[in-house]
Amino acid sequence: MAVNLQARSESNATLVAFATDSTTMATIEKAANRHWPGAIMIEGGPDVAVAYMKDIQELDVVVIDLGTSERMLEDLQAVADAGNTMIRIIVLGTANDLILYKHLVAAGAADYLVKPVDVDELEASLLAAVRHERPAVAETAMGKIVITMGARGGVGATTVATTAAWILAEEREQNTVLVDLDLQFGSTALSLNLVPAGGMIETLRDPDRIDQLFLQKALSPKTKRLSVLAAEENLDQGLDFGEDGVERLIAELSRMFPWVWIDVPRVLYQMTAGVIAKASHVFLVSELSLAGMRDTIRISSYCNTLNDKAEIGVIVNRIGASKGVSLAEFKKGVPKPVIACLPEDRKAGTAEMVGKPITQVAGRSKLAAEIRKVVMELAPDLKKKRGFTLFLGSRKESDR
């Protein structure tokens, strides 16, 4: 039911609101009456909004209640397509999730507020929308970049990256994206029983195609807090994309996630130089071999040249399967500290076969404990955090 009163305020902006329940409708009306005493209030969700807006193009600000919708991005796009190009849309919903918030803002929302909505908070959001101001969270710092590299092929760098990213996301409750840049032979998607993205090489060749809408389709969510970007491209495709594509990819992901964990294959060191230069931590994985020690020295020197501010640590894998070099000799020979020593563990292979991280198959194992040490190296004081209320100082305690 619509209450069609004078919708324009002294700011000369038209406000129309759509709500799916009486409580939300009353809150919107209270906030709107402070500046838009004649705002149009309509009962209904995105379908009602689309039908209404197709016939009325002179709208400036729209409040749309998407409730518990599992298709918020699609619903937002439908509402935006129905209005004029300058319309400002404030989305209401029940999910308290920073990643969803960033997705909605990237897709064009002026703001996203979690129900039950606070009157003062909604008023502030409405005024910001009229002034075409960006919400505060859009200006937050970029996510931290963590890189895992294998000094040699087959030393278990992907296992370390997958398990550590899982621990960071699920045990430390940090929204995390795990990126496997081995686009043809990467095993991250396979080990987590996920469907890899397609067309990654073509996209990296044309960096302008990389935006958050593309990534929303390419990302595979493993859990609420852990998403994965991985591919299994055809072998007849050359890896002839440039550094610009990789940098754009990681930059966009850094805007979406507080933590970006990247598994970098040896063949892409040069193409990822710009990303290494922005990393907060670099973990080099090696075995106890002369070649492993030599390449750990070379790669750590290379990374240090690109980024002398990054924390670079060494992880020794399969500690019981020495290939001619003792742990003591290895520690003495490499220029960076050895922060974890991973034992040989058959359950690692079992975890991969069932599409689960090691922590779900052998959470109390020595291997899992050592990888937890790696995660603690990132931020020793990292505490469990929930939702995106932590990023918005204006959120009230009652909303948390």
VOMARTOR-24979 format. One record per residue (C-alpha): residue number from 1; residue in one letter; x, z, y. Coordinates in pm, 1 decimal. Layout:
N
  resi  resn         X         Z         Y
   NUM     A         X         Z         Y
...
This chain:
400
  resi  resn         X         Z         Y
     1     M       0.0       0.0       0.0
     2     A     144.0    -100.1     338.0
     3     V     103.3      87.2     662.2
     4     N     153.0    -194.8     911.9
     5     L     232.8     -28.7    1241.3
     6     Q     471.1    -126.8    1516.3
     7     A     798.0    -174.0    1324.9
     8     R    1035.0    -215.4    1616.2
     9     S    1212.0      76.0    1780.9
    10     E    1379.4      94.5    2118.7
    11     S    1684.1     -63.9    1954.2
    12     N    1460.6    -367.2    1889.4
    13     A    1535.3    -356.9    1516.4
    14     T    1259.6    -403.9    1258.7
    15     L    1248.0    -155.4     969.8
    16     V    1058.2    -201.2     643.8
    17     A    1087.6      39.9     350.8
    18     F     987.3      12.7     -15.1
    19     A     961.4     326.3    -229.3
    20     T     850.8     384.0    -588.3
    21     D     738.6     746.9    -558.0
    22     S     558.5     961.5    -303.2
    23     T     849.3    1203.4    -248.5
    24     T    1088.0     924.6    -153.9
    25     M     820.8     761.0      61.3
    26     A     770.8    1084.5     253.5
    27     T    1145.4    1127.4     309.0
    28     I    1184.6     772.5     437.2
    29     E     886.9     818.1     669.7
    30     K    1034.6    1139.4     816.2
    31     A    1370.6     973.7     881.6
    32     A    1213.0     656.4    1018.1
    33     N     975.4     837.7    1253.5
    34     R    1273.1     968.7    1452.5
    35     H    1356.0     617.0    1570.7
    36     W    1095.0     381.7    1417.8
    37     P     760.4     560.2    1450.8
    38     G     583.5     240.7    1348.7
    39     A     801.2     147.2    1051.9
    40     I     632.5     -43.2     770.0
    41     M     613.1     167.3     452.9
    42     I     526.9     -11.3     128.6
    43     E     480.0     132.6    -218.3
    44     G     677.5     -62.3    -477.3
    45     G    1020.5    -172.1    -597.0
    46     P    1225.5    -493.9    -580.9
    47     D     949.0    -726.7    -705.1
    48     V     712.6    -607.1    -433.8
    49     A     989.6    -634.6    -175.8
    50     V    1075.1    -991.9    -270.9
    51     A     709.5   -1098.4    -256.8
    52     Y     662.8    -936.5      84.6
    53     M     986.5   -1059.5     240.4
    54     K     939.3   -1424.0     145.7
    55     D     661.0   -1451.2     402.1
    56     I     824.2   -1239.7     676.0
    57     Q    1168.2   -1347.6     791.7
    58     E    1200.6   -1136.7    1107.3
    59     L    1335.6    -826.7     938.7
    60     D    1648.5    -638.7    1042.4
    61     V    1673.5    -333.9     814.0
    62     V    1519.8    -288.4     469.4
    63     V    1521.3      26.4     258.4
    64     I    1468.1     -53.9    -108.9
    65     D    1417.1     205.2    -382.5
    66     L    1566.2      75.4    -708.9
    67     G    1509.8     403.9    -890.0
    68     T    1655.7     400.9   -1242.1
    69     S    1699.5      23.8   -1258.8
    70     E    1974.6     -95.1   -1492.4
    71     R    1994.1    -423.6   -1300.6
    72     M    2068.0    -291.9    -952.0
    73     L    2305.5    -572.4    -854.8
    74     E    2060.1    -839.7    -964.9
    75     D    1772.7    -660.4    -790.0
    76     L    1977.2    -629.5    -471.5
    77     Q    2065.6    -999.5    -482.6
    78     A    1699.4   -1094.6    -525.7
    79     V    1596.3    -885.0    -225.8
    80     A    1882.7   -1024.6     -15.6
    81     D    1793.5   -1382.8    -107.6
    82     A    1434.4   -1324.3       1.1
    83     G    1535.9   -1212.3     351.7
    84     N    1730.0   -1370.5     634.4
    85     T    2108.0   -1385.6     632.6
    86     M    2147.7   -1103.7     886.8
    87     I    1928.1    -848.4     710.4
    88     R    2076.1    -502.7     638.9
    89     I    1970.3    -345.0     309.5
    90     I    1994.0      24.0     224.8
    91     V    1959.8      86.0    -148.7
    92     L    1821.6     404.8    -304.1
    93     G    1875.8     495.8    -668.7
    94     T    1926.7     778.3    -915.6
    95     A    2280.5     700.9   -1037.2
    96     N    2553.9     910.8    -871.8
    97     D    2843.5     676.5    -942.8
    98     L    3126.3     564.8    -712.1
    99     I    3185.1     240.9    -903.3
   100     L    2820.1     140.8    -873.0
   101     Y    2831.0     230.8    -502.9
   102     K    3130.2       4.2    -444.3
   103     H    2968.5    -277.1    -644.4
   104     L    2653.4    -257.7    -433.3
   105     V    2843.7    -249.7    -103.8
   106     A    3059.3    -542.1    -219.7
   107     A    2741.5    -732.5    -306.8
   108     G    2609.5    -685.1      46.5
   109     A    2431.0    -348.7      64.1
   110     A    2468.1    -163.7     393.6
   111     D    2467.6     165.3     203.9
   112     Y    2363.3     327.7    -122.4
   113     L    2203.9     674.6    -128.2
   114     V    2136.5     887.2    -433.9
   115     K    1787.4    1025.2    -487.9
   116     P    1652.5    1271.4    -396.6
   117     V    1750.3    1148.7     -52.4
   118     D    1827.1    1385.4     235.1
   119     V    1639.5    1307.0     558.6
   120     D    1942.2    1351.2     786.7
   121     E    2160.1    1144.7     559.5
   122     L    1907.0     861.8     551.4
   123     E    1872.8     873.4     930.6
   124     A    2249.8     837.9     968.9
   125     S    2251.7     547.5     724.6
   126     L    1969.4     370.8     909.0
   127     L    2144.3     403.6    1244.9
   128     A    2471.1     278.2    1095.6
   129     A    2288.4     -21.7     950.2
   130     V    2137.0    -109.5    1288.5
   131     R    2482.5     -89.2    1446.9
   132     H    2629.3    -297.5    1163.2
   133     E    2872.0     -18.3    1080.0
   134     R    3039.6      -4.8     738.4
   135     P    2975.3     306.6     528.7
   136     A    3258.4     560.0     526.1
   137     V    3346.6     509.2     160.9
   138     A    3427.1     143.0     221.0
   139     E    3728.0     258.4     420.1
   140     T    3872.1     485.9     150.0
   141     A    4223.6     428.5      22.2
   142     M    4294.6     169.2    -242.5
   143     G    4307.6     287.8    -602.0
   144     K    4640.7     384.8    -753.4
   145     I    4820.1     127.6    -967.2
   146     V    4986.8     239.2   -1290.5
   147     I    5193.7      -6.8   -1494.1
   148     T    5299.0       6.3   -1858.2
   149     M    5563.6    -238.0   -1980.9
   150     G    5733.0    -284.7   -2313.2
   151     A    6110.5    -312.6   -2293.8
   152     R    6086.1    -522.8   -2610.0
   153     G    5800.7    -699.9   -2784.9
   154     G    5602.9    -492.7   -3031.9
   155     V    5719.1    -149.7   -2916.3
   156     G    5366.4     -18.1   -2867.3
   157     A    5318.0     -51.2   -2490.7
   158     T    4956.0    -161.9   -2534.9
   159     T    4880.5     139.3   -2755.0
   160     V    5025.6     366.9   -2488.5
   161     A    4832.7     197.4   -2206.4
   162     T    4502.8     198.0   -2396.0
   163     T    4528.3     560.6   -2504.2
   164     A    4652.2     687.0   -2167.5
   165     A    4379.8     502.1   -1975.0
   166     W    4121.1     650.9   -2211.6
   167     I    4256.5    1002.1   -2154.8
   168     L    4258.5     951.0   -1778.0
   169     A    3898.8     827.6   -1784.1
   170     E    3736.4    1046.3   -2047.5
   171     E    3936.9    1368.9   -2054.2
   172     R    4030.7    1380.6   -1685.7
   173     E    3701.6    1219.5   -1578.0
   174     Q    3858.9     958.4   -1349.5
   175     N    3699.0     615.1   -1304.4
   176     T    3960.3     380.2   -1447.9
   177     V    4004.1      11.2   -1521.9
   178     L    4248.2    -100.2   -1792.0
   179     V    4392.7    -447.8   -1737.7
   180     D    4567.5    -644.7   -2013.6
   181     L    4765.5    -925.8   -1850.1
   182     D    4867.7   -1080.1   -2181.2
   183     L    4594.0   -1339.5   -2145.0
   184     Q    4656.6   -1520.4   -2474.8
   185     F    4787.5   -1260.6   -2719.0
   186     G    4671.0    -932.0   -2567.7
   187     S    4514.6    -686.0   -2811.5
   188     T    4342.8    -439.8   -2577.1
   189     A    3993.5    -586.5   -2615.9
   190     L    4045.6    -619.4   -2989.8
   191     S    4162.7    -260.0   -3030.4
   192     L    3860.8    -127.2   -2838.8
   193     N    3609.8    -360.5   -3003.4
   194     L    3521.6    -536.2   -2677.2
   195     V    3443.6    -898.0   -2594.8
   196     P    3728.4   -1044.9   -2383.0
   197     A    3659.0   -1231.2   -2059.2
   198     G    3680.2   -1607.8   -2044.4
   199     G    3827.7   -1839.2   -1783.4
   200     M    4088.0   -1593.6   -1657.9
   201     I    4375.0   -1842.1   -1636.4
   202     E    4162.7   -2093.0   -1442.9
   203     T    4052.9   -1816.5   -1207.0
   204     L    4407.5   -1693.1   -1145.7
   205     R    4506.5   -2049.1   -1054.9
   206     D    4251.3   -2036.1    -772.8
   207     P    4277.0   -1686.6    -615.4
   208     D    3987.1   -1758.1    -377.8
   209     R    3753.5   -1738.0    -677.2
   210     I    3851.4   -1376.5    -738.2
   211     D    3604.1   -1139.8    -580.0
   212     Q    3408.1    -836.6    -689.7
   213     L    3110.4   -1041.8    -804.8
   214     F    3336.9   -1234.1   -1042.4
   215     L    3494.7    -912.5   -1166.1
   216     Q    3158.5    -750.8   -1230.1
   217     K    3093.6   -1026.0   -1483.9
   218     A    3445.4   -1027.4   -1628.3
   219     L    3481.1    -650.5   -1677.4
   220     S    3384.1    -498.7   -2011.7
   221     P    3266.3    -136.6   -1985.3
   222     K    3385.6      75.6   -2275.9
   223     T    3240.9     398.9   -2140.1
   224     K    3080.8     514.7   -1816.9
   225     R    3425.3     580.0   -1667.7
   226     L    3647.0     323.7   -1845.3
   227     S    3622.4     -51.7   -1793.9
   228     V    3851.4    -313.9   -1944.1
   229     L    3965.2    -653.4   -1818.8
   230     A    4120.9    -857.5   -2097.8
   231     A    4123.6   -1216.4   -2223.7
   232     E    4203.3   -1432.1   -2525.8
   233     E    4267.4   -1769.1   -2365.2
   234     N    4325.4   -2085.2   -2565.2
   235     L    4685.5   -2148.4   -2663.9
   236     D    4679.6   -2501.2   -2520.2
   237     Q    4651.6   -2354.0   -2170.6
   238     G    4975.3   -2301.3   -1985.9
   239     L    5044.8   -1980.4   -1798.5
   240     D    5090.9   -2181.4   -1480.7
   241     F    4918.0   -1952.1   -1237.5
   242     G    5108.0   -1793.8    -951.6
   243     E    5185.2   -1447.5    -824.7
   244     D    4910.9   -1479.1    -561.5
   245     G    4640.3   -1486.7    -828.0
   246     V    4764.0   -1170.4    -998.5
   247     E    4801.5    -986.6    -667.4
   248     R    4449.9   -1082.7    -557.4
   249     L    4309.3    -971.5    -893.2
   250     I    4470.3    -628.4    -879.2
   251     A    4386.4    -584.4    -510.0
   252     E    4017.9    -643.6    -578.2
   253     L    4023.1    -403.6    -872.8
   254     S    4196.8    -143.5    -655.2
   255     R    3903.8    -159.6    -415.7
   256     M    3663.4     -94.7    -701.6
   257     F    3845.7     172.4    -902.5
   258     P    4045.1     484.6    -809.7
   259     W    4284.4     409.0   -1098.5
   260     V    4405.4      66.6   -1214.8
   261     W    4615.0      83.9   -1534.6
   262     I    4792.2    -243.5   -1612.7
   263     D    4955.6    -347.7   -1939.3
   264     V    5215.9    -604.0   -1830.1
   265     P    5372.8    -835.1   -2092.2
   266     R    5740.4    -916.2   -2063.3
   267     V    5674.8   -1284.0   -1987.5
   268     L    5491.1   -1196.8   -1666.2
   269     Y    5747.6    -975.4   -1494.0
   270     Q    5815.0   -1230.4   -1221.8
   271     M    5445.7   -1309.9   -1167.7
   272     T    5368.5    -940.2   -1127.2
   273     A    5648.1    -857.7    -882.9
   274     G    5403.1    -802.3    -597.4
   275     V    5192.1    -569.0    -810.4
   276     I    5496.8    -372.1    -926.1
   277     A    5589.7    -329.8    -561.2
   278     K    5256.5    -151.9    -500.4
   279     A    5252.7      65.4    -813.9
   280     S    5264.6     443.7    -789.8
   281     H    5396.2     479.1   -1146.4
   282     V    5575.3     251.1   -1390.7
   283     F    5613.2     351.8   -1755.7
   284     L    5861.8     161.8   -1971.7
   285     V    5805.8     181.2   -2347.3
   286     S    6098.7     128.9   -2582.5
   287     E    6215.2     192.0   -2935.8
   288     L    6543.1     358.3   -3030.9
   289     S    6754.1      45.0   -3055.4
   290     L    7052.2     -95.0   -2870.9
   291     A    6846.8    -391.8   -2747.6
   292     G    6569.0    -157.5   -2639.7
   293     M    6811.8      56.9   -2443.2
   294     R    6970.1    -246.6   -2280.9
   295     D    6635.6    -395.3   -2174.3
   296     T    6506.1     -58.3   -2053.2
   297     I    6809.2     -40.7   -1823.9
   298     R    6753.0    -394.0   -1698.7
   299     I    6380.1    -359.7   -1641.3
   300     S    6403.5     -20.0   -1475.8
   301     S    6666.0    -160.1   -1239.2
   302     Y    6441.2    -458.9   -1164.4
   303     C    6140.2    -235.3   -1093.8
   304     N    6346.5       1.6    -882.0
   305     T    6464.2    -291.6    -668.3
   306     L    6103.6    -400.1    -612.2
   307     N    5968.6     -51.9    -551.4
   308     D    6204.7     237.7    -494.0
   309     K    5912.4     471.7    -420.1
   310     A    5744.3     435.5    -759.0
   311     E    5785.3     703.6   -1024.2
   312     I    5953.9     523.9   -1313.2
   313     G    5955.9     696.3   -1650.6
   314     V    6059.3     596.4   -2002.9
   315     I    5849.1     648.4   -2315.5
   316     V    6028.1     630.0   -2650.3
   317     N    5798.4     517.4   -2930.3
   318     R    5831.0     555.4   -3308.1
   319     I    6081.5     833.6   -3266.9
   320     G    6134.6     869.2   -3641.1
   321     A    6226.1     504.7   -3691.1
   322     S    6562.5     486.1   -3513.3
   323     K    6736.9     149.7   -3524.4
   324     G    7093.7     260.9   -3476.2
   325     V    7061.2     463.7   -3154.9
   326     S    6991.9     836.5   -3149.3
   327     L    6749.9     991.7   -2901.9
   328     A    7035.7    1176.4   -2733.4
   329     E    7234.7     853.5   -2692.0
   330     F    6928.5     673.2   -2560.9
   331     K    6853.0     940.9   -2300.4
   332     K    7213.5     935.5   -2186.3
   333     G    7219.1     556.4   -2158.8
   334     V    6901.3     486.3   -1959.6
   335     P    6888.4     554.4   -1583.5
   336     K    6534.6     695.0   -1577.3
   337     P    6399.4    1012.9   -1739.7
   338     V    6243.0    1001.1   -2085.4
   339     I    5904.6    1164.7   -2026.1
   340     A    5754.9    1133.4   -2375.4
   341     C    5869.9    1080.4   -2733.2
   342     L    5600.2     933.0   -2957.1
   343     P    5621.2     984.6   -3333.5
   344     E    5532.7     720.7   -3590.3
   345     D    5165.1     774.0   -3672.0
   346     R    4965.7     575.2   -3927.2
   347     K    4642.9     682.6   -3762.6
   348     A    4729.3     460.4   -3465.4
   349     G    4667.3     157.7   -3685.8
   350     T    4349.8     314.1   -3820.7
   351     A    4218.9     368.1   -3468.2
   352     E    4274.0       2.7   -3382.1
   353     M    4093.0    -113.0   -3695.1
   354     V    3779.6      80.8   -3603.8
   355     G    3791.4     -12.8   -3234.8
   356     K    3862.9     335.6   -3103.7
   357     P    4147.8     495.8   -2906.1
   358     I    4384.4     730.1   -3088.5
   359     T    4233.5    1033.4   -2918.9
   360     Q    3901.2     971.7   -3096.7
   361     V    4059.9     929.0   -3438.1
   362     A    4345.2    1180.7   -3413.5
   363     G    4288.2    1376.6   -3094.8
   364     R    4504.7    1672.8   -3202.3
   365     S    4795.5    1466.9   -3328.4
   366     K    5148.0    1486.8   -3188.7
   367     L    5110.9    1126.4   -3073.9
   368     A    4798.6    1203.6   -2868.0
   369     A    4961.6    1516.3   -2723.3
   370     E    5264.7    1319.7   -2605.4
   371     I    5052.3    1053.0   -2438.8
   372     R    4859.8    1329.2   -2261.1
   373     K    5194.9    1430.4   -2112.7
   374     V    5221.7    1079.8   -1970.1
   375     V    4882.9    1114.0   -1800.3
   376     M    4985.8    1452.7   -1658.1
   377     E    5294.3    1281.8   -1513.0
   378     L    5059.3    1082.8   -1288.1
   379     A    4915.8    1384.8   -1111.7
   380     P    4991.2    1728.5   -1256.8
   381     D    4719.2    1891.5   -1046.9
   382     L    4453.1    1633.3   -1126.7
   383     K    4126.9    1815.4   -1185.7
   384     K    3807.5    1693.9   -1341.2
   385     K    3581.2    1532.9   -1087.2
   386     R    3229.6    1400.6   -1106.2
   387     G    3048.6    1120.9    -926.9
   388     F    3130.3     973.5    -589.2
   389     T    3020.1    1275.4    -387.8
   390     L    3386.9    1374.8    -381.6
   391     F    3461.7    1068.3    -169.6
   392     L    3194.8    1134.4      89.4
   393     G    3238.8    1442.7     297.1
   394     S    2893.9    1396.2     445.6
   395     R    2722.6    1454.6     108.8
   396     K    2543.0    1786.4     104.3
   397     E    2612.0    2052.3    -158.5
   398     S    2256.3    2017.4    -282.3
   399     D    2325.4    1654.4    -371.7
   400     R    2620.0    1737.2    -595.0
